[in-house]
């Protein structure tokens, strides 16, 4: 049976190879381990291997794991859709939120972030492929939302997140990421240092087009379980 340590070693090697292939500095792309539906024991195993950043989609599941792993110095990232009635616990229990797609949600996170915690790192989710089934701000509306969210206290606007329509062709995988990267660069804001995109199926394309953080789940932990 393949262990979590072996999977992490393989994914890390693939990520480093992708960086080298396009002339990027080794280690410039962070690995976010998507641990949704996985038990706390799997997160602990990955932590012992050296992983520190973990992404969760489901709030109640994440809170249970956070309590079980409170002794671990984990940076928890919320990467799922955000309902207005869930913003308070998200603001209280996460270091990062990648799925802010409208001003109302950002305002609530800002208001509900406790003063004793550092500012909440946030990324704006962009619907880069224009899919009706996906959340996210349209690319043309991104500058206005960036300007609004950047003014909010208790938040630190770090960048953008995207989940484009799946493509098997490498060139087709690159195109939406290239557009998003160019749009962020055009904003010319030094604080926007995070491009959160790329998963197992398009890791190479994401790294080639400027990603600074890739979200990997199944390749690290195996097939999803029915924890929820």
Secondary structure, DSSP 8 states (H G I E B T S, - for coil): ---HHHHHHHHHHHHHHHHHHTT--TT-SEEEEE-TT--HHHHHHHHHHT--EEEES-HHHHHHHHHHTTTS--EEEE-S---GGGHHHHHHH-SEEEEE-SHHHHHHHHHHS-TTS--EEEEEEE-TT--TTS--B-GGGHHHHHHHHTT-TTEEEEEEEE-----SSHHHHHHHHHHHHHHHHHH--TT--EEE---GGGHHHHHHTT-SEEEE-HHHH-S-----
